Amino acid sequence: MKIGITCYPTYGGSGVVATELGKSLALRGHEIHFISYAMPMRLNAFVENIFYHEVEINNYPLFEFPLYSIALASKMVEVAKFHEIDLVHAHYAIPHATSAFLAREIIKSQNGKIKDIKFITTLHGTDITLTGLEPSFLPTMKFSIEQSDGVTAVSQYLKDKTLSNYKINKDIEVIPNFIDIEKYKRIDEKENRCFKKNYAPEGEKVLIHISNFRQLKRVPEVIRIFNEVDKKVPSRLVLVGDGPDRSECERLARELDIFDKIKFMGKQTELVELLSMADLFIMPSQSESFGLSALEAMSCGVPVISSSVGGLPELNLHGETGYIAEIGDVDRMARYSIELLTTPKKYDLFSKHARSRAEFFKEDNIVPMYEKYYEKVLNS
Ligand code: GMT
């Protein structure tokens, strides 16, 4: 198949999933055309049948706001015309589904001069639970989802939320996120360049959190949970990522007088080395449709202590791969962490279960689900 993929290229799990999907599909023999305003971050190796088309936007003084959605639709039409793509796969509904709709209709109006395309929208989370609900977007979002030739959601939770939030009557296919379990595999302590000794010289336990430090990730709670754990089990905290709440987190760490025990790493690309020295992954999010970074941790054998929101209970099995607690229940999350860190037999079992749960989401299981779905939509 010839597939156009549109995603946010720089930040966030939706762009990561879209790019990894494109790479995987290309290795399975499909021709993939990424269409975006910048090169997707994870598109870092040459693959023969992957192409990248940059959307350029003219900044005419009259346009106070860049007209990206229109420029994206025009680029989709151009790519469809010259590369004869079969379908566009839009990741994150806003504005990608709307641009794809526009492109499909423009192509249709050409009466066969350009081969018709279909478009599939993959819903990732905040496009449904947050941004899409704003009155300035809601009617357009509802329309664009309804008009999609196919819609997928990354969890059952997100599917249900979409149907109830938007009151639409549409088949939505649940295709969960996936992971390269060969890459995301715990590196043996002796071979890991991130020597645990440098981070935890006295054999302290290591808690880790990875996110974009937006408010809904509740990173200050990670610090509070760590503070409680450290009182009972000497520990270190590794915080990976950057975003609006980082300064507040640094302030809180100083206020609690635990700044020296926390490493603020900022944005990092090589996560396997960091995850391989971690004992627990902490994710107290207020909203999470799937929790890709928790899956990455689990694949490296790291049990997860998370909130019970959204799609997290579909991924993190309570009492098996980690524990879940109500949003904001810092004490409970700390208690669960202490329990696991002080019960080695239980910990080992949870670590093994985390890895085998992650194996369920391996690329070879999930990517064929997309291929099958593409075929179904194209033949409908
Ligand atoms: O929440 C983020 O950090 C980014 C966001 C995105 O759209 O890039 O992530 C969403 O999509 C990911 C990939 O499908 C999911 O793993 C995240 O759970 C989801 N985030 C939320 O629902 C808040």
Boltz pocket constraint, residues with backbone or C-beta under 6 A from the ligand:
constraints:
  - pocket:
      binder: B
      contacts: [[A, 11], [A, 12], [A, 13], [A, 14], [A, 15], [A, 17], [A, 92], [A, 123], [A, 124], [A, 125], [A, 126], [A, 154], [A, 177], [A, 212], [A, 216], [A, 287], [A, 288], [A, 289], [A, 290], [A, 291], [A, 292], [A, 293]]
      max_distance: 6.0
